[in-house]
Amino acid sequence: MRLLERIFDLAIIGGGVNGCGIARDAVGRGNTVFLCEMNDLASGTSSWSTKLVHGGLRYLEYYEFRLVREALIEREILWGIAPHIIRPLRFVLPHHAGLRPAWLLRLGLFLYDHIGGRHLLPATRSVDLKRDEVGKPLIPNRYSRAFEYSDCFVDDARLVVLNARDAADKGAEIRTRTRATEIRQSGGLWMVSMVNTLTGERSQVRARALVNAGGPWVEDVLGRGAGVNAKAKVRLVQGSHIVVKKLYDHDRAYMFQNADGRIIFVIPYQDDFTLIGTTDRDYDGDPAKVKATAEEIQYLCTAASEYLAKPVTPDDVVWTYSGVRPLYDDGASEAKAATRDYVFELDTPGGVPLLSIYGGKITTYRRLAEEALERLAPYLRSAKAREGWTGKWPLPGGDMDVSDIDGLIAELQRGYPFLSHEHARRLARAYGTRAIKLLGDAKSLADLGQAFGATLTEREVRYLIANEWAVTADDVVWRRSKLGLRLSADEIAALDDWIRTHAVPQSPLLEAGGRS
């Protein structure tokens, strides 16, 4: 077993949004950081969200005012540091007679507009559904008025990868496909034993502090020899989504209330599709094997059809995905009422700190990272330096104004006139200004190498392998992009074959500061 000679200030288990967010913040404060993830980055909960950076309007009903305020503040901060993968989105909330009264919706949206420091996003407005275009997709004469409010859409898996990329650029060591098999104390340090799930190679790393960001596996990680009797418990809640062909032509999303008190979102997705979700049900089983059930798919179809003039049926579904949210178990009787707030448990067996994370949501990952490092401040050498920097420093590719994405698309088409508008737009929205690094000195489409379909080229795949830890076709088409919606099963299989036979070894850049 290979022992890394270097002693790190902080080791992190888990490569989801919380783990990668903490890695980025910690290394930016001057700490040495090591992170291991047993699968691909964002392969668990963090890539199966509803893709929203939002305050969580419905959490006001559960008096989660602090969480909502924090999330509302974070919306514009995250948009500012990642305008390529985050964009404003207007939501239409029809008033459904017999459910929440209109005055309650108005009050909730008034709070939503005013408690979170909204500066750039437009305010709420009332909508006459009989006259406005957003009323056209709805059942005629059933809904007459609605409220339209602002939140943001995010490419969740890319958010995770870009946090990891920035952490690696600043010196963190990021290892994917590396499972922590044992954690124990030795000589006043944490010793983490690991195995590479692809090669079987075993290694160990030592660190002064340890973060357990295992998500749904947080309790499993503690069971690997930590010597900790955790007081907090995790509540696994399954959230499933369906994707159908585009349901309407305008660019707004909908928030629909259901008779059971839950809500679902209907969201324009990947230009030609519509995303519908999410469900909320307790989950008991292996989080790695979670799948949308026929019952959940029918529930989402029925809920959407309560509002839409053209009913949605299971036959319309082109893709489903499901994730397990590792919520803090606050004893709520229903999954929909369980808190979405995050909870830390700091244990110091033998005086060596272990911070376990329960709950959290995509929107508040950056604040969670800041609070995690505040908790660990007494044990880290550089915990206070550059506090708050992650909300000011752009994520890789995000060094542009929030309104300048169209300018970047035009710049790409000027510099690379062989790109179609669709291709340039996709690259700009995925990679931001780093799209220029990806395209390099290409003078023609042929210079980008083999074409795999849906504008995916060899140049892009090589970039993802060398710079973003991609190893398989699934990494490329379902997490680094959503091109799996456009590629056939045969095309994805051909891409997998190509990666196995043509992929180059990791670049020196990654060996020095990223994956090894």
One Martini backbone bead per residue (centre of mass of N, CA, C, O) as a GRO file, in nm:
protein
  516
    1MET     BB    1   0.096   0.037   0.023
    2ARG     BB    2   0.058   0.374  -0.052
    3LEU     BB    3   0.221   0.655   0.100
    4LEU     BB    4   0.168   0.973   0.141
    5GLU     BB    5   0.394   1.199   0.257
    6ARG     BB    6   0.195   1.405   0.273
    7ILE     BB    7   0.046   1.641   0.493
    8PHE     BB    8  -0.271   1.735   0.539
    9ASP     BB    9  -0.502   1.955   0.652
   10LEU     BB   10  -0.729   1.831   0.444
   11ALA     BB   11  -0.979   1.580   0.429
   12ILE     BB   12  -1.210   1.452   0.173
   13ILE     BB   13  -1.525   1.281   0.162
   14GLY     BB   14  -1.656   1.365  -0.131
   15GLY     BB   15  -1.777   1.464  -0.480
   16GLY     BB   16  -1.972   1.682  -0.426
   17VAL     BB   17  -2.075   1.995  -0.364
   18ASN     BB   18  -1.967   2.005  -0.074
   19GLY     BB   19  -1.682   1.892  -0.107
   20CYS     BB   20  -1.589   2.087  -0.340
   21GLY     BB   21  -1.652   2.351  -0.191
   22ILE     BB   22  -1.454   2.304   0.044
   23ALA     BB   23  -1.199   2.267  -0.120
   24ARG     BB   24  -1.193   2.546  -0.248
   25ASP     BB   25  -1.196   2.721   0.008
   26ALA     BB   26  -0.954   2.595   0.161
   27VAL     BB   27  -0.730   2.645  -0.055
   28GLY     BB   28  -0.787   2.960  -0.072
   29ARG     BB   29  -0.678   2.981   0.246
   30GLY     BB   30  -0.399   2.783   0.248
   31ASN     BB   31  -0.469   2.490   0.230
   32THR     BB   32  -0.422   2.156   0.234
   33VAL     BB   33  -0.583   1.931  -0.014
   34PHE     BB   34  -0.793   1.633  -0.001
   35LEU     BB   35  -0.987   1.436  -0.246
   36CYS     BB   36  -1.238   1.174  -0.241
   37GLU     BB   37  -1.406   0.962  -0.492
   38MET     BB   38  -1.570   0.666  -0.576
   39ASN     BB   39  -1.654   0.809  -0.832
   40ASP     BB   40  -1.790   1.051  -0.980
   41LEU     BB   41  -1.845   1.354  -1.006
   42ALA     BB   42  -2.174   1.402  -0.925
   43SER     BB   43  -2.301   1.092  -0.913
   44GLY     BB   44  -2.507   1.168  -0.717
   45THR     BB   45  -2.711   1.400  -0.597
   46SER     BB   46  -2.579   1.655  -0.761
   47SER     BB   47  -2.713   1.543  -1.058
   48TRP     BB   48  -3.038   1.505  -0.932
   49SER     BB   49  -3.172   1.767  -0.959
   50THR     BB   50  -3.378   2.056  -1.050
   51LYS     BB   51  -3.174   2.291  -1.140
   52LEU     BB   52  -3.173   2.499  -0.883
   53VAL     BB   53  -3.144   2.844  -0.786
   54HIS     BB   54  -3.313   2.880  -0.476
   55GLY     BB   55  -3.507   2.969  -0.202
   56GLY     BB   56  -3.775   2.819  -0.139
   57LEU     BB   57  -4.086   2.894  -0.115
   58ARG     BB   58  -4.213   2.644   0.049
   59TYR     BB   59  -4.037   2.685   0.320
   60LEU     BB   60  -4.216   2.904   0.450
   61GLU     BB   61  -4.435   2.700   0.563
   62TYR     BB   62  -4.184   2.591   0.769
   63TYR     BB   63  -4.019   2.842   0.884
   64GLU     BB   64  -3.746   2.874   0.686
   65PHE     BB   65  -3.611   3.169   0.691
   66ARG     BB   66  -3.304   3.139   0.694
   67LEU     BB   67  -3.276   2.957   0.450
   68VAL     BB   68  -3.416   3.140   0.245
   69ARG     BB   69  -3.240   3.388   0.275
   70GLU     BB   70  -2.972   3.256   0.205
   71ALA     BB   71  -3.061   3.154  -0.075
   72LEU     BB   72  -3.134   3.428  -0.199
   73ILE     BB   73  -2.852   3.550  -0.179
   74GLU     BB   74  -2.705   3.322  -0.346
   75ARG     BB   75  -2.817   3.351  -0.628
   76GLU     BB   76  -2.646   3.611  -0.719
   77ILE     BB   77  -2.370   3.507  -0.644
   78LEU     BB   78  -2.364   3.257  -0.833
   79TRP     BB   79  -2.426   3.402  -1.094
   80GLY     BB   80  -2.165   3.583  -1.079
   81ILE     BB   81  -1.952   3.319  -1.083
   82ALA     BB   82  -2.165   3.150  -1.308
   83PRO     BB   83  -2.301   3.262  -1.600
   84HIS     BB   84  -2.277   2.997  -1.782
   85ILE     BB   85  -2.450   2.787  -1.568
   86ILE     BB   86  -2.625   3.043  -1.487
   87ARG     BB   87  -2.977   3.145  -1.497
   88PRO     BB   88  -3.244   3.311  -1.533
   89LEU     BB   89  -3.587   3.236  -1.404
   90ARG     BB   90  -3.922   3.224  -1.472
   91PHE     BB   91  -4.213   3.183  -1.260
   92VAL     BB   92  -4.531   3.017  -1.270
   93LEU     BB   93  -4.810   3.068  -1.033
   94PRO     BB   94  -5.094   2.931  -1.014
   95HIS     BB   95  -5.416   2.976  -0.911
   96HIS     BB   96  -5.573   2.737  -0.689
   97ALA     BB   97  -5.868   2.668  -0.614
   98GLY     BB   98  -5.857   2.522  -0.278
   99LEU     BB   99  -5.590   2.599  -0.197
  100ARG     BB  100  -5.390   2.830  -0.182
  101PRO     BB  101  -5.433   3.139  -0.115
  102ALA     BB  102  -5.366   3.436  -0.263
  103TRP     BB  103  -5.260   3.590  -0.010
  104LEU     BB  104  -5.038   3.383   0.057
  105LEU     BB  105  -4.879   3.407  -0.204
  106ARG     BB  106  -4.824   3.710  -0.185
  107LEU     BB  107  -4.674   3.701   0.084
  108GLY     BB  108  -4.450   3.504   0.003
  109LEU     BB  109  -4.347   3.685  -0.240
  110PHE     BB  110  -4.278   3.932  -0.076
  111LEU     BB  111  -4.062   3.795   0.091
  112TYR     BB  112  -3.895   3.689  -0.147
  113ASP     BB  113  -3.826   3.985  -0.254
  114HIS     BB  114  -3.713   4.115   0.053
  115ILE     BB  115  -3.508   3.901   0.227
  116GLY     BB  116  -3.256   3.855  -0.017
  117GLY     BB  117  -3.117   4.086  -0.182
  118ARG     BB  118  -3.244   4.190  -0.442
  119HIS     BB  119  -3.103   4.331  -0.761
  120LEU     BB  120  -3.133   4.183  -1.064
  121LEU     BB  121  -3.386   4.047  -1.025
  122PRO     BB  122  -3.698   4.036  -1.095
  123ALA     BB  123  -4.001   4.089  -0.992
  124THR     BB  124  -4.303   4.039  -0.904
  125ARG     BB  125  -4.605   3.938  -1.087
  126SER     BB  126  -4.907   3.967  -1.229
  127VAL     BB  127  -5.129   3.730  -1.405
  128ASP     BB  128  -5.319   3.700  -1.702
  129LEU     BB  129  -5.407   3.396  -1.839
  130LYS     BB  130  -5.604   3.502  -2.076
  131ARG     BB  131  -5.361   3.696  -2.208
  132ASP     BB  132  -5.114   3.550  -2.153
  133GLU     BB  133  -4.887   3.323  -2.283
  134VAL     BB  134  -4.871   3.141  -2.015
  135GLY     BB  135  -5.179   3.035  -2.055
  136LYS     BB  136  -5.186   2.846  -2.313
  137PRO     BB  137  -5.090   2.556  -2.185
  138LEU     BB  138  -5.344   2.570  -2.028
  139ILE     BB  139  -5.639   2.507  -1.910
  140PRO     BB  140  -5.917   2.629  -2.010
  141ASN     BB  141  -6.075   2.828  -1.757
  142ARG     BB  142  -5.934   2.724  -1.483
  143TYR     BB  143  -5.711   2.956  -1.501
  144SER     BB  144  -5.673   3.316  -1.441
  145ARG     BB  145  -5.431   3.338  -1.229
  146ALA     BB  146  -5.095   3.469  -1.150
  147PHE     BB  147  -4.750   3.432  -1.054
  148GLU     BB  148  -4.437   3.601  -1.121
  149TYR     BB  149  -4.102   3.480  -1.065
  150SER     BB  150  -3.767   3.454  -0.937
  151ASP     BB  151  -3.494   3.252  -1.050
  152CYS     BB  152  -3.257   2.977  -1.104
  153PHE     BB  153  -3.053   2.807  -1.330
  154VAL     BB  154  -2.861   2.489  -1.319
  155ASP     BB  155  -2.564   2.312  -1.376
  156ASP     BB  156  -2.493   2.095  -1.139
  157ALA     BB  157  -2.248   1.917  -1.232
  158ARG     BB  158  -2.072   2.160  -1.323
  159LEU     BB  159  -2.050   2.296  -1.052
  160VAL     BB  160  -1.879   2.075  -0.926
  161VAL     BB  161  -1.643   2.059  -1.128
  162LEU     BB  162  -1.557   2.363  -1.102
  163ASN     BB  163  -1.478   2.345  -0.808
  164ALA     BB  164  -1.261   2.129  -0.851
  165ARG     BB  165  -1.091   2.281  -1.061
  166ASP     BB  166  -1.021   2.523  -0.879
  167ALA     BB  167  -0.890   2.362  -0.657
  168ALA     BB  168  -0.668   2.235  -0.837
  169ASP     BB  169  -0.547   2.505  -0.941
  170LYS     BB  170  -0.473   2.568  -0.617
  171GLY     BB  171  -0.362   2.248  -0.518
  172ALA     BB  172  -0.552   2.033  -0.509
  173GLU     BB  173  -0.632   1.689  -0.448
  174ILE     BB  174  -0.805   1.491  -0.694
  175ARG     BB  175  -0.993   1.179  -0.646
  176THR     BB  176  -1.123   0.952  -0.843
  177ARG     BB  177  -1.215   0.636  -0.807
  178THR     BB  178  -1.190   0.666  -0.471
  179ARG     BB  179  -1.214   0.461  -0.192
  180ALA     BB  180  -1.294   0.472   0.133
  181THR     BB  181  -1.217   0.205   0.371
  182GLU     BB  182  -1.054   0.372   0.604
  183ILE     BB  183  -1.077   0.534   0.933
  184ARG     BB  184  -0.803   0.663   1.135
  185GLN     BB  185  -0.598   0.704   1.403
  186SER     BB  186  -0.252   0.856   1.387
  187GLY     BB  187  -0.055   1.058   1.551
  188GLY     BB  188  -0.276   1.301   1.537
  189LEU     BB  189  -0.415   1.166   1.280
  190TRP     BB  190  -0.561   1.103   0.981
  191MET     BB  191  -0.624   0.782   0.832
  192VAL     BB  192  -0.667   0.712   0.482
  193SER     BB  193  -0.799   0.443   0.318
  194MET     BB  194  -0.758   0.331  -0.028
  195VAL     BB  195  -0.932   0.255  -0.349
  196ASN     BB  196  -0.906   0.187  -0.677
  197THR     BB  197  -1.181   0.096  -0.877
  198LEU     BB  198  -1.006   0.030  -1.145
  199THR     BB  199  -0.708  -0.096  -1.032
  200GLY     BB  200  -0.678  -0.160  -0.701
  201GLU     BB  201  -0.520   0.049  -0.579
  202ARG     BB  202  -0.343   0.126  -0.281
  203SER     BB  203  -0.387   0.390  -0.027
  204GLN     BB  204  -0.258   0.671   0.173
  205VAL     BB  205  -0.371   0.937   0.399
  206ARG     BB  206  -0.284   1.239   0.573
  207ALA     BB  207  -0.461   1.437   0.835
  208ARG     BB  208  -0.572   1.696   1.053
  209ALA     BB  209  -0.849   1.685   0.891
  210LEU     BB  210  -1.202   1.575   0.855
  211VAL     BB  211  -1.442   1.527   0.588
  212ASN     BB  212  -1.790   1.420   0.574
  213ALA     BB  213  -1.928   1.413   0.229
  214GLY     BB  214  -2.121   1.140   0.162
  215GLY     BB  215  -2.411   1.185   0.196
  216PRO     BB  216  -2.587   0.900   0.180
  217TRP     BB  217  -2.291   0.786   0.312
  218VAL     BB  218  -2.224   0.914   0.593
  219GLU     BB  219  -2.264   0.663   0.785
  220ASP     BB  220  -2.077   0.469   0.637
  221VAL     BB  221  -1.815   0.624   0.686
  222LEU     BB  222  -1.829   0.606   1.001
  223GLY     BB  223  -1.810   0.275   0.978
  224ARG     BB  224  -1.474   0.288   0.899
  225GLY     BB  225  -1.328   0.355   1.201
  226ALA     BB  226  -1.374   0.640   1.358
  227GLY     BB  227  -1.494   0.629   1.660
  228VAL     BB  228  -1.808   0.719   1.621
  229ASN     BB  229  -2.112   0.836   1.783
  230ALA     BB  230  -2.366   0.934   1.619
  231LYS     BB  231  -2.638   1.154   1.669
  232ALA     BB  232  -2.697   1.196   1.393
  233LYS     BB  233  -2.938   1.162   1.124
  234VAL     BB  234  -3.038   1.018   0.824
  235ARG     BB  235  -3.267   1.114   0.556
  236LEU     BB  236  -3.396   0.941   0.292
  237VAL     BB  237  -3.487   1.113  -0.016
  238GLN     BB  238  -3.675   1.074  -0.296
  239GLY     BB  239  -3.602   1.217  -0.628
  240SER     BB  240  -3.797   1.252  -0.920
  241HIS     BB  241  -3.766   1.267  -1.284
  242ILE     BB  242  -3.887   1.403  -1.594
  243VAL     BB  243  -3.853   1.380  -1.958
  244VAL     BB  244  -3.978   1.576  -2.227
  245LYS     BB  245  -4.096   1.707  -2.475
  246LYS     BB  246  -4.168   2.000  -2.568
  247LEU     BB  247  -4.460   2.183  -2.441
  248TYR     BB  248  -4.352   2.482  -2.510
  249ASP     BB  249  -4.235   2.812  -2.632
  250HIS     BB  250  -4.169   2.946  -2.390
  251ASP     BB  251  -3.931   3.054  -2.109
  252ARG     BB  252  -4.104   2.952  -1.882
  253ALA     BB  253  -4.187   2.838  -1.571
  254TYR     BB  254  -4.348   2.606  -1.342
  255MET     BB  255  -4.563   2.610  -1.045
  256PHE     BB  256  -4.728   2.335  -0.901
  257GLN     BB  257  -5.006   2.254  -0.723
  258ASN     BB  258  -5.113   2.010  -0.498
  259ALA     BB  259  -5.350   1.843  -0.312
  260ASP     BB  260  -5.108   1.716  -0.116
  261GLY     BB  261  -4.907   1.993  -0.090
  262ARG     BB  262  -4.738   1.968  -0.320
  263ILE     BB  263  -4.478   2.034  -0.563
  264ILE     BB  264  -4.407   2.125  -0.906
  265PHE     BB  265  -4.191   2.137  -1.186
  266VAL     BB  266  -4.184   2.318  -1.509
  267ILE     BB  267  -3.900   2.299  -1.738
  268PRO     BB  268  -3.698   2.425  -1.946
  269TYR     BB  269  -3.487   2.188  -2.151
  270GLN     BB  270  -3.243   2.171  -2.365
  271ASP     BB  271  -3.453   2.336  -2.567
  272ASP     BB  272  -3.630   2.038  -2.645
  273PHE     BB  273  -3.731   2.027  -2.340
  274THR     BB  274  -3.898   1.893  -2.037
  275LEU     BB  275  -3.897   1.937  -1.689
  276ILE     BB  276  -4.020   1.710  -1.423
  277GLY     BB  277  -4.042   1.812  -1.074
  278THR     BB  278  -4.063   1.650  -0.766
  279THR     BB  279  -4.030   1.401  -0.558
  280ASP     BB  280  -4.138   1.275  -0.215
  281ARG     BB  281  -3.964   0.998  -0.065
  282ASP     BB  282  -3.890   0.757   0.117
  283TYR     BB  283  -3.574   0.574   0.154
  284ASP     BB  284  -3.491   0.212   0.125
  285GLY     BB  285  -3.155   0.167   0.040
  286ASP     BB  286  -2.949   0.181  -0.222
  287PRO     BB  287  -2.846   0.479  -0.356
  288ALA     BB  288  -2.718   0.351  -0.626
  289LYS     BB  289  -3.028   0.214  -0.707
  290VAL     BB  290  -3.191   0.445  -0.782
  291LYS     BB  291  -3.530   0.478  -0.922
  292ALA     BB  292  -3.779   0.550  -1.113
  293THR     BB  293  -4.099   0.489  -1.068
  294ALA     BB  294  -4.404   0.428  -1.194
  295GLU     BB  295  -4.548   0.592  -0.976
  296GLU     BB  296  -4.386   0.856  -1.011
  297ILE     BB  297  -4.439   0.903  -1.308
  298GLN     BB  298  -4.746   0.922  -1.276
  299TYR     BB  299  -4.755   1.153  -1.076
  300LEU     BB  300  -4.622   1.367  -1.262
  301CYS     BB  301  -4.826   1.346  -1.492
  302THR     BB  302  -5.080   1.416  -1.326
  303ALA     BB  303  -4.988   1.689  -1.210
  304ALA     BB  304  -4.947   1.830  -1.487
  305SER     BB  305  -5.242   1.760  -1.605
  306GLU     BB  306  -5.398   1.955  -1.410
  307TYR     BB  307  -5.290   2.209  -1.608
  308LEU     BB  308  -5.252   2.092  -1.886
  309ALA     BB  309  -5.399   2.066  -2.190
  310LYS     BB  310  -5.175   1.856  -2.251
  311PRO     BB  311  -5.130   1.564  -2.158
  312VAL     BB  312  -4.920   1.363  -1.955
  313THR     BB  313  -4.744   1.066  -2.032
  314PRO     BB  314  -4.541   0.794  -2.003
  315ASP     BB  315  -4.493   0.789  -2.323
  316ASP     BB  316  -4.342   1.083  -2.319
  317VAL     BB  317  -4.096   0.966  -2.188
  318VAL     BB  318  -3.728   0.997  -2.239
  319TRP     BB  319  -3.644   1.053  -1.930
  320THR     BB  320  -3.494   0.951  -1.618
  321TYR     BB  321  -3.439   1.060  -1.273
  322SER     BB  322  -3.266   0.974  -0.958
  323GLY     BB  323  -3.244   1.076  -0.610
  324VAL     BB  324  -3.072   1.106  -0.289
  325ARG     BB  325  -3.151   1.281  -0.007
  326PRO     BB  326  -2.946   1.381   0.277
  327LEU     BB  327  -3.125   1.437   0.534
  328TYR     BB  328  -3.204   1.567   0.819
  329ASP     BB  329  -3.337   1.413   1.104
  330ASP     BB  330  -3.627   1.589   1.248
  331GLY     BB  331  -3.907   1.406   1.262
  332ALA     BB  332  -4.070   1.428   1.030
  333SER     BB  333  -4.352   1.278   0.895
  334GLU     BB  334  -4.271   1.403   0.615
  335ALA     BB  335  -4.068   1.443   0.351
  336LYS     BB  336  -4.167   1.737   0.266
  337ALA     BB  337  -4.095   1.847   0.580
  338ALA     BB  338  -3.812   1.811   0.572
  339THR     BB  339  -3.529   1.951   0.619
  340ARG     BB  340  -3.295   2.154   0.406
  341ASP     BB  341  -3.104   2.192   0.606
  342TYR     BB  342  -2.795   2.211   0.759
  343VAL     BB  343  -2.577   1.976   0.942
  344PHE     BB  344  -2.339   1.952   1.199
  345GLU     BB  345  -2.079   1.712   1.306
  346LEU     BB  346  -1.843   1.744   1.569
  347ASP     BB  347  -1.561   1.538   1.613
  348THR     BB  348  -1.290   1.458   1.878
  349PRO     BB  349  -1.122   1.199   1.868
  350GLY     BB  350  -0.830   1.259   2.024
  351GLY     BB  351  -0.844   1.570   1.897
  352VAL     BB  352  -0.954   1.487   1.609
  353PRO     BB  353  -1.118   1.620   1.343
  354LEU     BB  354  -1.474   1.547   1.255
  355LEU     BB  355  -1.682   1.642   0.979
  356SER     BB  356  -2.028   1.610   0.944
  357ILE     BB  357  -2.277   1.604   0.677
  358TYR     BB  358  -2.619   1.722   0.677
  359GLY     BB  359  -2.757   1.796   0.407
  360GLY     BB  360  -2.867   2.030   0.190
  361LYS     BB  361  -2.814   2.251  -0.100
  362ILE     BB  362  -2.709   2.381  -0.381
  363THR     BB  363  -2.751   2.689  -0.310
  364THR     BB  364  -2.580   2.650  -0.010
  365TYR     BB  365  -2.285   2.537  -0.049
  366ARG     BB  366  -2.101   2.789   0.006
  367ARG     BB  367  -2.195   2.841   0.298
  368LEU     BB  368  -2.133   2.566   0.405
  369ALA     BB  369  -1.828   2.587   0.362
  370GLU     BB  370  -1.780   2.826   0.547
  371GLU     BB  371  -1.894   2.692   0.806
  372ALA     BB  372  -1.707   2.450   0.812
  373LEU     BB  373  -1.443   2.625   0.846
  374GLU     BB  374  -1.529   2.756   1.108
  375ARG     BB  375  -1.539   2.491   1.271
  376LEU     BB  376  -1.220   2.424   1.186
  377ALA     BB  377  -1.038   2.666   1.271
  378PRO     BB  378  -0.880   2.549   1.532
  379TYR     BB  379  -0.731   2.319   1.322
  380LEU     BB  380  -0.640   2.539   1.119
  381ARG     BB  381  -0.400   2.747   0.981
  382SER     BB  382  -0.605   2.886   0.729
  383ALA     BB  383  -0.919   2.970   0.804
  384LYS     BB  384  -0.934   3.309   0.775
  385ALA     BB  385  -0.839   3.347   0.508
  386ARG     BB  386  -1.026   3.489   0.271
  387GLU     BB  387  -1.301   3.547   0.359
  388GLY     BB  388  -1.549   3.515   0.106
  389TRP     BB  389  -1.410   3.460  -0.182
  390THR     BB  390  -1.617   3.264  -0.338
  391GLY     BB  391  -1.823   3.520  -0.409
  392LYS     BB  392  -1.594   3.673  -0.612
  393TRP     BB  393  -1.469   3.431  -0.750
  394PRO     BB  394  -1.465   3.284  -1.034
  395LEU     BB  395  -1.539   3.032  -1.205
  396PRO     BB  396  -1.447   2.848  -1.447
  397GLY     BB  397  -1.545   3.069  -1.714
  398GLY     BB  398  -1.683   3.323  -1.525
  399ASP     BB  399  -1.519   3.582  -1.657
  400MET     BB  400  -1.807   3.758  -1.659
  401ASP     BB  401  -2.083   3.899  -1.729
  402VAL     BB  402  -2.413   3.814  -1.676
  403SER     BB  403  -2.490   3.956  -1.976
  404ASP     BB  404  -2.244   3.805  -2.177
  405ILE     BB  405  -2.316   3.536  -2.328
  406ASP     BB  406  -2.381   3.643  -2.614
  407GLY     BB  407  -2.099   3.763  -2.660
  408LEU     BB  408  -1.948   3.492  -2.648
  409ILE     BB  409  -2.089   3.354  -2.882
  410ALA     BB  410  -1.998   3.564  -3.092
  411GLU     BB  411  -1.693   3.527  -3.045
  412LEU     BB  412  -1.681   3.228  -3.130
  413GLN     BB  413  -1.789   3.278  -3.424
  414ARG     BB  414  -1.557   3.465  -3.508
  415GLY     BB  415  -1.311   3.273  -3.430
  416TYR     BB  416  -1.520   3.014  -3.523
  417PRO     BB  417  -1.696   3.000  -3.814
  418PHE     BB  418  -1.760   2.676  -3.815
  419LEU     BB  419  -1.962   2.730  -3.605
  420SER     BB  420  -2.248   2.687  -3.489
  421HIS     BB  421  -2.472   2.828  -3.290
  422GLU     BB  422  -2.532   2.577  -3.123
  423HIS     BB  423  -2.236   2.506  -3.055
  424ALA     BB  424  -2.148   2.777  -2.928
  425ARG     BB  425  -2.365   2.782  -2.709
  426ARG     BB  426  -2.290   2.523  -2.563
  427LEU     BB  427  -1.998   2.599  -2.493
  428ALA     BB  428  -2.058   2.861  -2.338
  429ARG     BB  429  -2.257   2.719  -2.121
  430ALA     BB  430  -2.024   2.520  -2.016
  431TYR     BB  431  -1.722   2.698  -2.036
  432GLY     BB  432  -1.711   2.967  -2.129
  433THR     BB  433  -1.401   3.106  -2.165
  434ARG     BB  434  -1.282   2.800  -2.193
  435ALA     BB  435  -1.362   2.745  -2.489
  436ILE     BB  436  -1.101   2.860  -2.612
  437LYS     BB  437  -0.915   2.644  -2.495
  438LEU     BB  438  -1.054   2.404  -2.628
  439LEU     BB  439  -1.026   2.504  -2.936
  440GLY     BB  440  -0.794   2.680  -2.994
  441ASP     BB  441  -0.640   2.643  -3.329
  442ALA     BB  442  -0.887   2.599  -3.481
  443LYS     BB  443  -1.002   2.613  -3.844
  444SER     BB  444  -1.187   2.353  -3.827
  445LEU     BB  445  -1.385   2.088  -3.778
  446ALA     BB  446  -1.158   1.880  -3.834
  447ASP     BB  447  -0.970   1.985  -3.595
  448LEU     BB  448  -1.171   1.836  -3.374
  449GLY     BB  449  -1.219   1.571  -3.496
  450GLN     BB  450  -1.408   1.344  -3.404
  451ALA     BB  451  -1.750   1.269  -3.450
  452PHE     BB  452  -2.027   1.176  -3.217
  453GLY     BB  453  -2.243   1.384  -3.203
  454ALA     BB  454  -2.415   1.660  -3.108
  455THR     BB  455  -2.127   1.834  -3.126
  456LEU     BB  456  -1.934   1.610  -3.046
  457THR     BB  457  -1.581   1.600  -2.990
  458GLU     BB  458  -1.261   1.507  -2.950
  459ARG     BB  459  -1.161   1.768  -2.822
  460GLU     BB  460  -1.365   1.768  -2.587
  461VAL     BB  461  -1.302   1.492  -2.467
  462ARG     BB  462  -1.004   1.547  -2.405
  463TYR     BB  463  -1.060   1.782  -2.216
  464LEU     BB  464  -1.229   1.621  -2.005
  465ILE     BB  465  -1.003   1.424  -1.930
  466ALA     BB  466  -0.771   1.642  -1.861
  467ASN     BB  467  -0.977   1.862  -1.679
  468GLU     BB  468  -1.262   1.674  -1.568
  469TRP     BB  469  -1.243   1.352  -1.496
  470ALA     BB  470  -1.308   1.191  -1.736
  471VAL     BB  471  -1.375   0.826  -1.824
  472THR     BB  472  -1.665   0.809  -1.947
  473ALA     BB  473  -1.943   0.846  -2.129
  474ASP     BB  474  -2.125   0.925  -1.892
  475ASP     BB  475  -1.961   1.164  -1.799
  476VAL     BB  476  -2.006   1.323  -2.066
  477VAL     BB  477  -2.340   1.283  -2.134
  478TRP     BB  478  -2.456   1.329  -1.811
  479ARG     BB  479  -2.254   1.549  -1.664
  480ARG     BB  480  -2.088   1.744  -1.857
  481SER     BB  481  -2.355   1.672  -2.002
  482LYS     BB  482  -2.680   1.622  -2.206
  483LEU     BB  483  -2.627   1.441  -2.477
  484GLY     BB  484  -2.794   1.181  -2.416
  485LEU     BB  485  -3.062   1.305  -2.541
  486ARG     BB  486  -2.922   1.292  -2.856
  487LEU     BB  487  -2.796   1.021  -2.827
  488SER     BB  488  -2.743   0.714  -2.902
  489ALA     BB  489  -2.661   0.412  -2.786
  490ASP     BB  490  -2.446   0.363  -3.008
  491GLU     BB  491  -2.291   0.633  -2.972
  492ILE     BB  492  -2.215   0.587  -2.675
  493ALA     BB  493  -2.063   0.322  -2.720
  494ALA     BB  494  -1.853   0.442  -2.916
  495LEU     BB  495  -1.735   0.639  -2.714
  496ASP     BB  496  -1.639   0.432  -2.510
  497ASP     BB  497  -1.445   0.290  -2.704
  498TRP     BB  498  -1.268   0.534  -2.764
  499ILE     BB  499  -1.172   0.592  -2.479
  500ARG     BB  500  -1.032   0.314  -2.432
  501THR     BB  501  -0.831   0.351  -2.703
  502HIS     BB  502  -0.755   0.693  -2.704
  503ALA     BB  503  -0.696   0.787  -2.438
  504VAL     BB  504  -0.508   0.992  -2.269
  505PRO     BB  505  -0.312   1.067  -2.046
  506GLN     BB  506  -0.263   1.248  -1.797
  507SER     BB  507  -0.188   1.553  -1.737
  508PRO     BB  508   0.037   1.745  -1.570
  509LEU     BB  509  -0.170   1.933  -1.444
  510LEU     BB  510  -0.322   1.702  -1.289
  511GLU     BB  511  -0.083   1.569  -1.140
  512ALA     BB  512  -0.021   1.826  -0.972
  513GLY     BB  513  -0.349   1.935  -0.896
  514GLY     BB  514  -0.520   1.668  -0.929
  515ARG     BB  515  -0.535   1.398  -1.075
  516SER     BB  516  -0.376   1.046  -1.000
   0.00000   0.00000   0.00000
